Amino acid sequence: MSEEAVQAAEAPEETPAAAPVAEAPVNTEDVSYQAVEKEGTVTAIWEMQGRKHLRTIDPRSIEGKQILALFETAG
């Protein structure tokens, strides 16, 4: 057996390089919540990060009620 054949047999099989995983950018701004009111009633809660709108939360949902309760007890 040639020296090259021995090295090839001993070398681990090469696997194709995996695509690098893109890391999510680190967000430096905190998430905040804004209540949208109509005629004195909260109709929506906006989850914001800086000036970017992330999502809208229904104030009647469990999560919406929890957020509203936190702000009512803090004030």
Summary of the structure (lengths in Angstrom):
residues: 75
radius of gyration: 27.2
end to end distance: 82.7
largest distance: 88.4
contacts: 118
relative contact order: 0.13
helix: 28%
strand: 31%
